[in-house]
Amino acid sequence: METLTFDYPAGTRARSRALVGVVASGDLEVLLEPADDARTTVRVTTSVDGMARVWGAVLERIFGAGTLPAARLEINDFGATPGVVRMRVGQVLDMIAADDTGARQ
């Protein structure tokens, strides 16, 4: 097991919490909580050691622009591919965006 932490600039505070995915073979879960500062912090706990560079590249593509809501993300990984990571993070961001617009009840 390896734990990695990444930090990115962010926009305004996320308004809600969200959870997507499940920790199972080849998948991951993403938990999101609002953050009070203009930063997004991502903590990854993964069963695959030695992949910090790959995680950094995938997360930089998602959060590097600094325009997404300020949040703390907890990612629990059990060997997901980069495509699954992007999908799950996208799902959790879509959930909080729906909460912000009132589209999800």
KOLGU-4560 file (N, C-alpha, C; in nm, 3 decimals, padded with zeros to 5 digits):
<recs>
<n_xx: 00.084 n_yy: -00.118 n_zz: 00.000 ca_xx: 00.000 ca_yy: 00.000 ca_zz: 00.000 c_xx: 00.089 c_yy: 00.125 c_zz: 00.000 mol: A seq: 1 type: MET>
<n_xx: 00.044 n_yy: 00.223 n_zz: -00.073 ca_xx: 00.115 ca_yy: 00.349 ca_zz: -00.080 c_xx: 00.015 c_yy: 00.463 c_zz: -00.065 mol: A seq: 2 type: GLU>
<n_xx: 00.054 n_yy: 00.569 n_zz: 00.005 ca_xx: -00.031 ca_yy: 00.687 ca_zz: 00.019 c_xx: 00.041 c_yy: 00.805 c_zz: -00.043 mol: A seq: 3 type: THR>
<n_xx: -00.028 n_yy: 00.875 n_zz: -00.133 ca_xx: 00.028 ca_yy: 00.989 ca_zz: -00.205 c_xx: -00.061 c_yy: 01.110 c_zz: -00.179 mol: A seq: 4 type: LEU>
<n_xx: -00.002 n_yy: 01.228 n_zz: -00.175 ca_xx: -00.079 ca_yy: 01.351 ca_zz: -00.156 c_xx: -00.040 c_yy: 01.452 c_zz: -00.263 mol: A seq: 5 type: THR>
<n_xx: -00.142 n_yy: 01.514 n_zz: -00.321 ca_xx: -00.123 ca_yy: 01.614 ca_zz: -00.426 c_xx: -00.204 c_yy: 01.737 c_zz: -00.388 mol: A seq: 6 type: PHE>
<n_xx: -00.156 n_yy: 01.855 n_zz: -00.427 ca_xx: -00.221 ca_yy: 01.981 ca_zz: -00.392 c_xx: -00.227 c_yy: 02.071 c_zz: -00.514 mol: A seq: 7 type: ASP>
<n_xx: -00.344 n_yy: 02.133 n_zz: -00.537 ca_xx: -00.365 ca_yy: 02.215 ca_zz: -00.655 c_xx: -00.440 c_yy: 02.342 c_zz: -00.618 mol: A seq: 8 type: TYR>
<n_xx: -00.419 n_yy: 02.451 n_zz: -00.693 ca_xx: -00.501 ca_yy: 02.570 ca_zz: -00.672 c_xx: -00.645 c_yy: 02.538 c_zz: -00.714 mol: A seq: 9 type: PRO>
<n_xx: -00.740 n_yy: 02.610 n_zz: -00.657 ca_xx: -00.881 ca_yy: 02.582 ca_zz: -00.688 c_xx: -00.961 c_yy: 02.711 c_zz: -00.690 mol: A seq: 10 type: ALA>
<n_xx: -01.085 n_yy: 02.697 n_zz: -00.735 ca_xx: -01.177 ca_yy: 02.809 ca_zz: -00.738 c_xx: -01.251 c_yy: 02.822 c_zz: -00.605 mol: A seq: 11 type: GLY>
<n_xx: -01.378 n_yy: 02.853 n_zz: -00.613 ca_xx: -01.460 ca_yy: 02.870 ca_zz: -00.493 c_xx: -01.484 c_yy: 02.737 c_zz: -00.425 mol: A seq: 12 type: THR>
<n_xx: -01.524 n_yy: 02.743 n_zz: -00.300 ca_xx: -01.546 ca_yy: 02.626 ca_zz: -00.217 c_xx: -01.658 c_yy: 02.538 c_zz: -00.274 mol: A seq: 13 type: ARG>
<n_xx: -01.634 n_yy: 02.408 n_zz: -00.279 ca_xx: -01.741 ca_yy: 02.314 ca_zz: -00.316 c_xx: -01.852 c_yy: 02.326 c_zz: -00.211 mol: A seq: 14 type: ALA>
<n_xx: -01.976 n_yy: 02.310 n_zz: -00.252 ca_xx: -02.088 ca_yy: 02.330 ca_zz: -00.160 c_xx: -02.136 c_yy: 02.205 c_zz: -00.090 mol: A seq: 15 type: ARG>
<n_xx: -02.096 n_yy: 02.089 n_zz: -00.140 ca_xx: -02.150 ca_yy: 01.966 ca_zz: -00.082 c_xx: -02.045 c_yy: 01.856 c_zz: -00.081 mol: A seq: 16 type: SER>
<n_xx: -02.080 n_yy: 01.748 n_zz: -00.015 ca_xx: -01.997 ca_yy: 01.628 ca_zz: -00.014 c_xx: -02.050 c_yy: 01.533 c_zz: -00.121 mol: A seq: 17 type: ARG>
<n_xx: -01.963 n_yy: 01.440 n_zz: -00.162 ca_xx: -02.006 ca_yy: 01.341 ca_zz: -00.260 c_xx: -01.918 c_yy: 01.216 c_zz: -00.248 mol: A seq: 18 type: ALA>
<n_xx: -01.973 n_yy: 01.104 n_zz: -00.291 ca_xx: -01.903 ca_yy: 00.975 ca_zz: -00.290 c_xx: -01.943 c_yy: 00.899 c_zz: -00.414 mol: A seq: 19 type: LEU>
<n_xx: -01.843 n_yy: 00.845 n_zz: -00.485 ca_xx: -01.870 ca_yy: 00.758 ca_zz: -00.599 c_xx: -01.774 c_yy: 00.641 c_zz: -00.595 mol: A seq: 20 type: VAL>
<n_xx: -01.814 n_yy: 00.533 n_zz: -00.658 ca_xx: -01.729 ca_yy: 00.416 ca_zz: -00.675 c_xx: -01.729 c_yy: 00.326 c_zz: -00.554 mol: A seq: 21 type: GLY>
<n_xx: -01.650 n_yy: 00.220 n_zz: -00.568 ca_xx: -01.635 ca_yy: 00.120 ca_zz: -00.464 c_xx: -01.494 c_yy: 00.064 c_zz: -00.473 mol: A seq: 22 type: VAL>
<n_xx: -01.436 n_yy: 00.034 n_zz: -00.358 ca_xx: -01.303 ca_yy: -00.026 ca_zz: -00.358 c_xx: -01.321 c_yy: -00.175 c_zz: -00.384 mol: A seq: 23 type: VAL>
<n_xx: -01.285 n_yy: -00.218 n_zz: -00.501 ca_xx: -01.295 ca_yy: -00.358 ca_zz: -00.542 c_xx: -01.190 c_yy: -00.382 c_zz: -00.649 mol: A seq: 24 type: ALA>
<n_xx: -01.175 n_yy: -00.501 n_zz: -00.691 ca_xx: -01.075 ca_yy: -00.536 ca_zz: -00.790 c_xx: -01.082 c_yy: -00.446 c_zz: -00.912 mol: A seq: 25 type: SER>
<n_xx: -00.977 n_yy: -00.370 n_zz: -00.938 ca_xx: -00.969 ca_yy: -00.286 ca_zz: -01.056 c_xx: -01.051 c_yy: -00.160 c_zz: -01.049 mol: A seq: 26 type: GLY>
<n_xx: -01.098 n_yy: -00.119 n_zz: -00.933 ca_xx: -01.180 ca_yy: 00.000 ca_zz: -00.923 c_xx: -01.131 c_yy: 00.088 c_zz: -00.808 mol: A seq: 27 type: ASP>
<n_xx: -01.202 n_yy: 00.196 n_zz: -00.784 ca_xx: -01.166 ca_yy: 00.286 ca_zz: -00.676 c_xx: -01.288 c_yy: 00.364 c_zz: -00.631 mol: A seq: 28 type: LEU>
<n_xx: -01.276 n_yy: 00.424 n_zz: -00.513 ca_xx: -01.380 ca_yy: 00.514 ca_zz: -00.465 c_xx: -01.320 c_yy: 00.651 c_zz: -00.447 mol: A seq: 29 type: GLU>
<n_xx: -01.404 n_yy: 00.752 n_zz: -00.466 ca_xx: -01.363 ca_yy: 00.891 ca_zz: -00.450 c_xx: -01.460 c_yy: 00.957 c_zz: -00.353 mol: A seq: 30 type: VAL>
<n_xx: -01.408 n_yy: 01.011 n_zz: -00.245 ca_xx: -01.486 ca_yy: 01.086 ca_zz: -00.147 c_xx: -01.444 c_yy: 01.231 c_zz: -00.158 mol: A seq: 31 type: LEU>
<n_xx: -01.538 n_yy: 01.322 n_zz: -00.166 ca_xx: -01.509 ca_yy: 01.465 ca_zz: -00.179 c_xx: -01.576 c_yy: 01.539 c_zz: -00.065 mol: A seq: 32 type: LEU>
<n_xx: -01.501 n_yy: 01.629 n_zz: -00.002 ca_xx: -01.553 ca_yy: 01.720 ca_zz: 00.100 c_xx: -01.511 c_yy: 01.862 c_zz: 00.064 mol: A seq: 33 type: GLU>
<n_xx: -01.596 n_yy: 01.960 n_zz: 00.090 ca_xx: -01.558 ca_yy: 02.100 ca_zz: 00.064 c_xx: -01.436 c_yy: 02.139 c_zz: 00.147 mol: A seq: 34 type: PRO>
<n_xx: -01.355 n_yy: 02.228 n_zz: 00.091 ca_xx: -01.238 ca_yy: 02.281 ca_zz: 00.161 c_xx: -01.256 c_yy: 02.431 c_zz: 00.179 mol: A seq: 35 type: ALA>
<n_xx: -01.205 n_yy: 02.484 n_zz: 00.288 ca_xx: -01.225 ca_yy: 02.625 ca_zz: 00.319 c_xx: -01.124 c_yy: 02.718 c_zz: 00.251 mol: A seq: 36 type: ASP>
<n_xx: -01.013 n_yy: 02.664 n_zz: 00.205 ca_xx: -00.918 ca_yy: 02.749 ca_zz: 00.136 c_xx: -00.931 c_yy: 02.729 c_zz: -00.015 mol: A seq: 37 type: ASP>
<n_xx: -00.863 n_yy: 02.806 n_zz: -00.091 ca_xx: -00.872 ca_yy: 02.799 ca_zz: -00.237 c_xx: -00.776 c_yy: 02.694 c_zz: -00.292 mol: A seq: 38 type: ALA>
<n_xx: -00.780 n_yy: 02.575 n_zz: -00.234 ca_xx: -00.694 ca_yy: 02.465 ca_zz: -00.273 c_xx: -00.776 c_yy: 02.338 c_zz: -00.286 mol: A seq: 39 type: ARG>
<n_xx: -00.729 n_yy: 02.248 n_zz: -00.370 ca_xx: -00.781 ca_yy: 02.112 ca_zz: -00.374 c_xx: -00.667 c_yy: 02.019 c_zz: -00.335 mol: A seq: 40 type: THR>
<n_xx: -00.691 n_yy: 01.939 n_zz: -00.234 ca_xx: -00.594 ca_yy: 01.842 ca_zz: -00.188 c_xx: -00.647 c_yy: 01.704 c_zz: -00.219 mol: A seq: 41 type: THR>
<n_xx: -00.566 n_yy: 01.621 n_zz: -00.282 ca_xx: -00.605 ca_yy: 01.485 ca_zz: -00.319 c_xx: -00.513 c_yy: 01.388 c_zz: -00.246 mol: A seq: 42 type: VAL>
<n_xx: -00.573 n_yy: 01.302 n_zz: -00.167 ca_xx: -00.497 ca_yy: 01.198 ca_zz: -00.096 c_xx: -00.534 c_yy: 01.064 c_zz: -00.158 mol: A seq: 43 type: ARG>
<n_xx: -00.435 n_yy: 00.995 n_zz: -00.211 ca_xx: -00.456 ca_yy: 00.868 ca_zz: -00.280 c_xx: -00.396 c_yy: 00.757 c_zz: -00.195 mol: A seq: 44 type: VAL>
<n_xx: -00.477 n_yy: 00.658 n_zz: -00.162 ca_xx: -00.428 ca_yy: 00.536 ca_zz: -00.101 c_xx: -00.446 c_yy: 00.427 c_zz: -00.205 mol: A seq: 45 type: THR>
<n_xx: -00.335 n_yy: 00.368 n_zz: -00.249 ca_xx: -00.340 ca_yy: 00.273 ca_zz: -00.359 c_xx: -00.271 c_yy: 00.142 c_zz: -00.323 mol: A seq: 46 type: THR>
<n_xx: -00.323 n_yy: 00.036 n_zz: -00.380 ca_xx: -00.263 ca_yy: -00.097 ca_zz: -00.360 c_xx: -00.146 c_yy: -00.121 c_zz: -00.453 mol: A seq: 47 type: SER>
<n_xx: -00.122 n_yy: -00.028 n_zz: -00.546 ca_xx: -00.016 ca_yy: -00.043 ca_zz: -00.646 c_xx: 00.097 c_yy: 00.054 c_zz: -00.613 mol: A seq: 48 type: VAL>
<n_xx: 00.208 n_yy: 00.003 n_zz: -00.565 ca_xx: 00.323 ca_yy: 00.087 ca_zz: -00.530 c_xx: 00.398 c_yy: 00.132 c_zz: -00.654 mol: A seq: 49 type: ASP>
<n_xx: 00.466 n_yy: 00.247 n_zz: -00.643 ca_xx: 00.554 ca_yy: 00.294 ca_zz: -00.749 c_xx: 00.485 c_yy: 00.367 c_zz: -00.862 mol: A seq: 50 type: GLY>
<n_xx: 00.362 n_yy: 00.412 n_zz: -00.843 ca_xx: 00.289 ca_yy: 00.477 ca_zz: -00.951 c_xx: 00.266 c_yy: 00.627 c_zz: -00.926 mol: A seq: 51 type: MET>
<n_xx: 00.347 n_yy: 00.688 n_zz: -00.841 ca_xx: 00.327 ca_yy: 00.829 ca_zz: -00.807 c_xx: 00.333 c_yy: 00.919 c_zz: -00.929 mol: A seq: 52 type: ALA>
<n_xx: 00.423 n_yy: 00.891 n_zz: -01.022 ca_xx: 00.436 ca_yy: 00.974 ca_zz: -01.142 c_xx: 00.310 c_yy: 00.966 c_zz: -01.228 mol: A seq: 53 type: ARG>
<n_xx: 00.254 n_yy: 00.847 n_zz: -01.242 ca_xx: 00.132 ca_yy: 00.830 ca_zz: -01.320 c_xx: 00.016 c_yy: 00.902 c_zz: -01.252 mol: A seq: 54 type: VAL>
<n_xx: 00.001 n_yy: 00.882 n_zz: -01.120 ca_xx: -00.104 ca_yy: 00.951 ca_zz: -01.047 c_xx: -00.090 c_yy: 01.102 c_zz: -01.063 mol: A seq: 55 type: TRP>
<n_xx: 00.032 n_yy: 01.152 n_zz: -01.049 ca_xx: 00.055 ca_yy: 01.295 ca_zz: -01.063 c_xx: 00.014 c_yy: 01.348 c_zz: -01.200 mol: A seq: 56 type: GLY>
<n_xx: 00.045 n_yy: 01.275 n_zz: -01.305 ca_xx: 00.010 ca_yy: 01.318 ca_zz: -01.441 c_xx: -00.141 c_yy: 01.318 c_zz: -01.462 mol: A seq: 57 type: ALA>
<n_xx: -00.208 n_yy: 01.213 n_zz: -01.416 ca_xx: -00.355 ca_yy: 01.204 ca_zz: -01.433 c_xx: -00.424 c_yy: 01.317 c_zz: -01.355 mol: A seq: 58 type: VAL>
<n_xx: -00.385 n_yy: 01.336 n_zz: -01.231 ca_xx: -00.450 ca_yy: 01.438 ca_zz: -01.149 c_xx: -00.416 c_yy: 01.579 c_zz: -01.195 mol: A seq: 59 type: LEU>
<n_xx: -00.296 n_yy: 01.600 n_zz: -01.247 ca_xx: -00.260 ca_yy: 01.732 ca_zz: -01.301 c_xx: -00.351 c_yy: 01.768 c_zz: -01.418 mol: A seq: 60 type: GLU>
<n_xx: -00.383 n_yy: 01.672 n_zz: -01.502 ca_xx: -00.474 ca_yy: 01.699 ca_zz: -01.614 c_xx: -00.613 c_yy: 01.739 c_zz: -01.566 mol: A seq: 61 type: ARG>
<n_xx: -00.655 n_yy: 01.683 n_zz: -01.456 ca_xx: -00.789 ca_yy: 01.712 ca_zz: -01.403 c_xx: -00.790 c_yy: 01.844 c_zz: -01.326 mol: A seq: 62 type: ILE>
<n_xx: -00.696 n_yy: 01.863 n_zz: -01.235 ca_xx: -00.700 ca_yy: 01.974 ca_zz: -01.141 c_xx: -00.601 c_yy: 02.087 c_zz: -01.170 mol: A seq: 63 type: PHE>
<n_xx: -00.511 n_yy: 02.068 n_zz: -01.263 ca_xx: -00.402 ca_yy: 02.162 ca_zz: -01.286 c_xx: -00.443 c_yy: 02.303 c_zz: -01.324 mol: A seq: 64 type: GLY>
<n_xx: -00.556 n_yy: 02.321 n_zz: -01.389 ca_xx: -00.598 ca_yy: 02.455 ca_zz: -01.431 c_xx: -00.638 c_yy: 02.543 c_zz: -01.313 mol: A seq: 65 type: ALA>
<n_xx: -00.673 n_yy: 02.482 n_zz: -01.200 ca_xx: -00.708 ca_yy: 02.559 ca_zz: -01.081 c_xx: -00.847 c_yy: 02.619 c_zz: -01.083 mol: A seq: 66 type: GLY>
<n_xx: -00.932 n_yy: 02.573 n_zz: -01.171 ca_xx: -01.066 ca_yy: 02.630 ca_zz: -01.183 c_xx: -01.176 c_yy: 02.548 c_zz: -01.116 mol: A seq: 67 type: THR>
<n_xx: -01.143 n_yy: 02.427 n_zz: -01.073 ca_xx: -01.244 ca_yy: 02.341 ca_zz: -01.010 c_xx: -01.266 c_yy: 02.384 c_zz: -00.865 mol: A seq: 68 type: LEU>
<n_xx: -01.378 n_yy: 02.344 n_zz: -00.806 ca_xx: -01.409 ca_yy: 02.386 ca_zz: -00.669 c_xx: -01.303 c_yy: 02.339 c_zz: -00.568 mol: A seq: 69 type: PRO>
<n_xx: -01.283 n_yy: 02.420 n_zz: -00.465 ca_xx: -01.191 ca_yy: 02.387 ca_zz: -00.357 c_xx: -01.247 c_yy: 02.270 c_zz: -00.278 mol: A seq: 70 type: ALA>
<n_xx: -01.168 n_yy: 02.165 n_zz: -00.264 ca_xx: -01.218 ca_yy: 02.043 ca_zz: -00.199 c_xx: -01.103 c_yy: 01.959 c_zz: -00.148 mol: A seq: 71 type: ALA>
<n_xx: -01.139 n_yy: 01.864 n_zz: -00.062 ca_xx: -01.047 ca_yy: 01.759 ca_zz: -00.020 c_xx: -01.101 c_yy: 01.630 c_zz: -00.078 mol: A seq: 72 type: ARG>
<n_xx: -01.019 n_yy: 01.560 n_zz: -00.154 ca_xx: -01.059 ca_yy: 01.432 ca_zz: -00.211 c_xx: -00.978 c_yy: 01.321 c_zz: -00.148 mol: A seq: 73 type: LEU>
<n_xx: -01.046 n_yy: 01.215 n_zz: -00.118 ca_xx: -00.984 ca_yy: 01.093 ca_zz: -00.067 c_xx: -01.011 c_yy: 00.987 c_zz: -00.173 mol: A seq: 74 type: GLU>
<n_xx: -00.905 n_yy: 00.933 n_zz: -00.233 ca_xx: -00.920 ca_yy: 00.829 ca_zz: -00.334 c_xx: -00.862 c_yy: 00.701 c_zz: -00.278 mol: A seq: 75 type: ILE>
<n_xx: -00.944 n_yy: 00.598 n_zz: -00.275 ca_xx: -00.902 ca_yy: 00.466 ca_zz: -00.231 c_xx: -00.902 c_yy: 00.375 c_zz: -00.353 mol: A seq: 76 type: ASN>
<n_xx: -00.783 n_yy: 00.333 n_zz: -00.394 ca_xx: -00.764 ca_yy: 00.264 ca_zz: -00.521 c_xx: -00.727 c_yy: 00.117 c_zz: -00.500 mol: A seq: 77 type: ASP>
<n_xx: -00.784 n_yy: 00.034 n_zz: -00.587 ca_xx: -00.747 ca_yy: -00.107 ca_zz: -00.587 c_xx: -00.708 c_yy: -00.148 c_zz: -00.729 mol: A seq: 78 type: PHE>
<n_xx: -00.616 n_yy: -00.071 n_zz: -00.788 ca_xx: -00.561 ca_yy: -00.106 ca_zz: -00.919 c_xx: -00.637 c_yy: -00.051 c_zz: -01.038 mol: A seq: 79 type: GLY>
<n_xx: -00.706 n_yy: 00.062 n_zz: -01.021 ca_xx: -00.781 ca_yy: 00.120 ca_zz: -01.132 c_xx: -00.688 c_yy: 00.175 c_zz: -01.239 mol: A seq: 80 type: ALA>
<n_xx: -00.734 n_yy: 00.174 n_zz: -01.362 ca_xx: -00.659 ca_yy: 00.233 ca_zz: -01.473 c_xx: -00.677 c_yy: 00.385 c_zz: -01.472 mol: A seq: 81 type: THR>
<n_xx: -00.590 n_yy: 00.460 n_zz: -01.540 ca_xx: -00.608 ca_yy: 00.604 ca_zz: -01.547 c_xx: -00.745 c_yy: 00.645 c_zz: -01.601 mol: A seq: 82 type: PRO>
<n_xx: -00.799 n_yy: 00.569 n_zz: -01.694 ca_xx: -00.932 ca_yy: 00.600 ca_zz: -01.747 c_xx: -01.041 c_yy: 00.591 c_zz: -01.641 mol: A seq: 83 type: GLY>
<n_xx: -01.031 n_yy: 00.492 n_zz: -01.556 ca_xx: -01.127 ca_yy: 00.477 ca_zz: -01.446 c_xx: -01.110 c_yy: 00.590 c_zz: -01.346 mol: A seq: 84 type: VAL>
<n_xx: -00.987 n_yy: 00.630 n_zz: -01.320 ca_xx: -00.962 ca_yy: 00.743 ca_zz: -01.228 c_xx: -01.031 c_yy: 00.867 c_zz: -01.281 mol: A seq: 85 type: VAL>
<n_xx: -01.009 n_yy: 00.899 n_zz: -01.408 ca_xx: -01.071 ca_yy: 01.019 ca_zz: -01.469 c_xx: -01.223 c_yy: 01.009 c_zz: -01.463 mol: A seq: 86 type: ARG>
<n_xx: -01.277 n_yy: 00.891 n_zz: -01.490 ca_xx: -01.422 ca_yy: 00.874 ca_zz: -01.488 c_xx: -01.478 c_yy: 00.897 c_zz: -01.348 mol: A seq: 87 type: MET>
<n_xx: -01.419 n_yy: 00.834 n_zz: -01.247 ca_xx: -01.470 ca_yy: 00.847 ca_zz: -01.109 c_xx: -01.456 c_yy: 00.990 c_zz: -01.056 mol: A seq: 88 type: ARG>
<n_xx: -01.342 n_yy: 01.053 n_zz: -01.081 ca_xx: -01.327 ca_yy: 01.192 ca_zz: -01.038 c_xx: -01.428 c_yy: 01.281 c_zz: -01.112 mol: A seq: 89 type: VAL>
<n_xx: -01.447 n_yy: 01.256 n_zz: -01.240 ca_xx: -01.548 ca_yy: 01.330 ca_zz: -01.316 c_xx: -01.688 c_yy: 01.310 c_zz: -01.259 mol: A seq: 90 type: GLY>
<n_xx: -01.719 n_yy: 01.188 n_zz: -01.217 ca_xx: -01.851 ca_yy: 01.161 ca_zz: -01.159 c_xx: -01.871 c_yy: 01.238 c_zz: -01.029 mol: A seq: 91 type: GLN>
<n_xx: -01.770 n_yy: 01.240 n_zz: -00.943 ca_xx: -01.786 ca_yy: 01.310 ca_zz: -00.816 c_xx: -01.797 c_yy: 01.461 c_zz: -00.839 mol: A seq: 92 type: VAL>
<n_xx: -01.724 n_yy: 01.514 n_zz: -00.937 ca_xx: -01.736 ca_yy: 01.656 ca_zz: -00.970 c_xx: -01.872 c_yy: 01.688 c_zz: -01.031 mol: A seq: 93 type: LEU>
<n_xx: -01.925 n_yy: 01.598 n_zz: -01.113 ca_xx: -02.060 ca_yy: 01.616 ca_zz: -01.168 c_xx: -02.165 c_yy: 01.617 c_zz: -01.057 mol: A seq: 94 type: ASP>
<n_xx: -02.146 n_yy: 01.532 n_zz: -00.956 ca_xx: -02.241 ca_yy: 01.527 ca_zz: -00.845 c_xx: -02.247 c_yy: 01.660 c_zz: -00.770 mol: A seq: 95 type: MET>
<n_xx: -02.131 n_yy: 01.719 n_zz: -00.741 ca_xx: -02.135 ca_yy: 01.845 ca_zz: -00.668 c_xx: -02.182 c_yy: 01.960 c_zz: -00.757 mol: A seq: 96 type: ILE>
<n_xx: -02.156 n_yy: 01.951 n_zz: -00.887 ca_xx: -02.206 ca_yy: 02.053 ca_zz: -00.980 c_xx: -02.359 c_yy: 02.047 c_zz: -00.984 mol: A seq: 97 type: ALA>
<n_xx: -02.415 n_yy: 01.928 n_zz: -00.984 ca_xx: -02.560 ca_yy: 01.913 ca_zz: -00.982 c_xx: -02.618 c_yy: 01.969 c_zz: -00.853 mol: A seq: 98 type: ALA>
<n_xx: -02.549 n_yy: 01.947 n_zz: -00.742 ca_xx: -02.594 ca_yy: 02.004 ca_zz: -00.614 c_xx: -02.591 c_yy: 02.157 c_zz: -00.619 mol: A seq: 99 type: ASP>
<n_xx: -02.490 n_yy: 02.213 n_zz: -00.682 ca_xx: -02.477 ca_yy: 02.359 ca_zz: -00.691 c_xx: -02.588 c_yy: 02.422 c_zz: -00.775 mol: A seq: 100 type: ASP>
<n_xx: -02.636 n_yy: 02.349 n_zz: -00.876 ca_xx: -02.740 ca_yy: 02.404 ca_zz: -00.962 c_xx: -02.879 c_yy: 02.363 c_zz: -00.917 mol: A seq: 101 type: THR>
<n_xx: -02.888 n_yy: 02.276 n_zz: -00.817 ca_xx: -03.018 ca_yy: 02.230 ca_zz: -00.770 c_xx: -03.080 c_yy: 02.122 c_zz: -00.856 mol: A seq: 102 type: GLY>
<n_xx: -03.002 n_yy: 02.067 n_zz: -00.951 ca_xx: -03.055 ca_yy: 01.969 ca_zz: -01.043 c_xx: -03.077 c_yy: 01.832 c_zz: -00.976 mol: A seq: 103 type: ALA>
<n_xx: -03.005 n_yy: 01.807 n_zz: -00.869 ca_xx: -03.016 ca_yy: 01.678 ca_zz: -00.802 c_xx: -03.083 c_yy: 01.698 c_zz: -00.667 mol: A seq: 104 type: ARG>
<n_xx: -03.182 n_yy: 01.625 n_zz: -00.638 ca_xx: -03.253 ca_yy: 01.637 ca_zz: -00.511 c_xx: -03.234 c_yy: 01.516 c_zz: -00.426 mol: A seq: 105 type: GLN>
</recs>
